[in-house]
Amino acid sequence: MEIEKAAELGFCTGVRRAIDILERAAREIGPLQTLGPVVHNQQVVEGLARSGIKAVESLDHLQGNILAISSHGVSPQVLEQIRDRGLQIVDTTCPFVRRAQVAARRLAQAGFLVIVFGEESHPEVQGVLGWAEGKGLATLEPPRFDKMPRRIGIISQTTQSYSGFARFVASFIGSDLATLSELRVVNTICDATRERQQAALELASRVDLIVVVGGRNSANSRGLAEICAAAGVETYHIERAGEIDPAWLRNHRRVGVTAGASTPDQAIEEVIAKLKHLDR
């Protein structure tokens, strides 16, 4: 059995940056807490906890006066609450998420209804909606309006697929363009997402089974699994090497491995080692 890794997989620069900031802060100022997990990967969260960096679900659960903002960012309303409490902030917001926040604010201030192509419950999307100043909504399906807004601005959750975003935008052009006075689209999908999706598609053309390594609550990892499955290759999404079922590998000669942008190198190597062990 041949095992091939995708050309681009695992940690993106935004995740590495967030972890570096947190680890440096922990060394310099001691243990600290993050508002929610810094990234959607349990192994990363567990590793940071061993370094004294632990996640809390809300400001009410915070202990101490230092709080880290996760790579997903927060809304200006949450930022104001943090400052009102006099907390020291360690900000690890991904630069691509920051760009989406700025785009949402500028569109809203220019009089557009901001539509975010993304998962409404995702912390990144909730934060971005906050920057839209109450003039936004999030959805993965084209919304239906009783009265179509005259000006619509469309942006994307940074980890959504390009193909999905393109279809979403096309739905407005195809059915609602005549009723709009202005439609503005800002591509806020991050480069790492595009690179990993393209590499996964290329890998899917060369293998007959793909293992996607990443947190199940990771939007970009789920997106990779969806893209690979849609390409017609047998696909399994796992978080850890121990989840691999030997039965998956029967009658497969070429196995591909890819991983989401929040998946650590160690998790990827453990999966590859397990696949090699099962091939003995």
N, C-alpha and C positions, 0 to 999 in steps of 0.2 A: 504494500500500500504506500502510495506517495502522499506526502503531506506538504501543502504549500500555504504560506502566509500571504495575506493581501499586501500589496505594495505600501499601503498606508493603513495603519490600524493603531488602536490604543491611544494613550494620552495625547491630547492636543496641547498646544502651547498655553491656552487659557487655563486648562486644568493644572498643568505643571506650574504655571505662574501662581495660581491660587495656593497650591500646596507649599511652594517655596516661601510665599509671604507668611503663611501660617506657621511654618516650622521656624522661620527666622524670628517671628514675633514671640513664639513660645520660648526660644532660647534667650531672647533679650529681656522679656517682661514676665515670663513664667506662664503657668497654665491659663488658658482662656477658653471661651465658649463661642460657638458659631450659631447664628440664628438659622436653624434648620441645617441639614447636612450640607457640607461645602460642595459636594458633587453627589450624584445619584449612583454611588457604588459602595456597597457595604464593606468590602475589603479595605477601601481607602478610609472610610469612616472609622473602622476598627483600628487601623494603623495609626491614624491621627490621635485617637483616644489614648493609645499607649504612650503618645508623646505629650499628653496633657491637654489635648485639644478636643473638646467634647461638644456635641450638638445639643441645643435646647430648642423646643418647639415654639416657644413664645417668650416675649420679654418678661412675662410674669415669672418664668422659671429660671431667669438669669441669676447667677450667684457671682458677686464681684462687680467691678465697674469697667470691665473691658469686654467688648462684643465684636466679633468678626461677622461681616456680611459675606454670605456665600457667593460663589461664582455666578449664581443665578440672579443676583442683584435684588433690590427691594424698591418699593414705591417711594416717592417723596414724602408721603404721609407717614410711612414707617420710619424713614430717616428723621422726620421731625420728632416722632415719639422717642427715638433713641437719644436725640440731642436734648430733648426736654428732661430726660433722666440724667443728663450730665455724664453719659457714658463715653469712654474712649473707644473710637471706632478703628477697627482694622478692616479695610475694604478690599475684598478679593474679587469684586465684580469683573466678569470677563469683559474685555474691551469690545467684543462683538455684541454682547448684551447691552453695554453702554451705548453703542451706536444705535441699537433698536430703541432704547429709551429716548434718546435724543430725537430720533425720527418721529416717534409717537408724539412727543411734546411739540415739535415744530409743525406737524400736520394739524394737531388739535388747535394750536394757536393761530393757524392760518385759516381755520374755519371748516376743516374737513372732519367727517366722521371717520374715526380710525378703526379699521377692521384688522385684527391680528389673526393671521392664519396659524392656529396653534391650539394646544390643549388648555382649556379655560382654567383647569385646576392646577396647572403646572406653576411652580413658584416664579419662574422667569416671566411667564405670561401675565401672572397677577401683578408683578412689579411693573411691567411695561404698560399695562392698562392704567396703572396709577399715574404714569407720566402723561397719559392722554387726557388727564384732568376731567374725568367723567364723560368724555366724548368718545368712548371706544367700546368695542366688544370683541370677544374672541370666539372663534368657531373653526371647525374643520370642514364644515359644509357651507355652501353658499347661503347666506341668511335671506329670509323672506321679510319684506317690509310692507306694512299697510300703505305707507307712503314712502317712495324711494327718496333718500336724501339726494340733494343736488350735487354735493361734493363728497367724494369718498376717497380716502387714502388707505392703501393696503400695504401692510408689512407682514413679516413672518416671524414666528418663533425661530430662533437661530438654528435649531437642530432639525427642522422639518426637511423633507425631501424637495429637491428642485422640481421634479416632475409633478408632485402633488401641488406645490405652490403655483406652477404654471397652469395646471388644470383649474385651480381655484380662481386665478385671475381671469382665465379665458371664459369662465362662466359669466362674469360680469360683462365682458366685451360681447359675448354672444347674445345675451338676453336683455341687458339693461342699459346698454350704451345710449339708446335714443332718449332715455329719461334723465340721463346724467348731464350736468354741465361741465363737470371735470372729474376725471379719474386719475389719481396719482398712485404709482406703484413704486415702493422702495424695497429693493432686494436686501433683506437683513439676514439671510442665511449665511452662516459663517463659512470661511474657506475650508476649515478642517472637516466640516460636515460634507461639503461638496467633494473633497478629495477622497474621503473614506467611502462615500457612496459610489463614486466612479471606480475606485479600486475594487470594491466588492462586486460590482457588476462585471468587471473584467475577469475577476477570479471565478465568478459563477460560470463564465463561458468555457472554463478550462477544467472544472472539477465536476464530480457527480454527487457530492455532498458537501455542505458547508456548516461549520460550527461557528456561531456568533457568540462571542464572550462579552458579557456586560450585564449590569444591573437590570432587573426586570422593570424597575421604575425609571430606567434611563431612556429618555425619548430617542436619543440618537442610536442607541443599541437596538431598540425595537424597530426603528426605521431601517437599519441595516438588515435585520431579519426579514422584514416585509419586502424589501427590494430584492433580496436573494430569492425568496420564495416566489415572488412574482416573475422572476427570470426563469422559473421552471426547475430550479435545482432543489433537491431535498435539503431542508434547512432546520437546524435546531439552535434555539437560543438558550444559553446556560449562563449561570453566574460563576460556577466553580467546576474544576476538573472532575470532582467526585460525582457530578450529575450525569456524566457520559454513560450511556447504556451501550455495552458491547454489541448488542443486537443491531444498533444503528449502522454499524460498520460492515455488516455482512453484504457480500457481493458489491462492495464499493472499492474501486482501485485508486481513485484520486480524491483526497479529502482536503478541503480548503478551510482555513481559519481566518476569521476577521474579528475585530473587536471595536466596541464603542470608544468614544473620545474620553470617557472617564474610567476606562479599564486599565489597571496597572500592568506593567510589563510582567511582573511575577505571575499574575493570574494567567496571562497568555502563555507563558513558558510552561506553567503547570499543565495546561490543557494539551499542549503539544507533547509534553513528556508522557502524559497519560495515553494519548493516541498511539505513540510509538510503543509503549508498553503493551497495549492491547493488540498490536500487530505482530507481536512475537510468536 
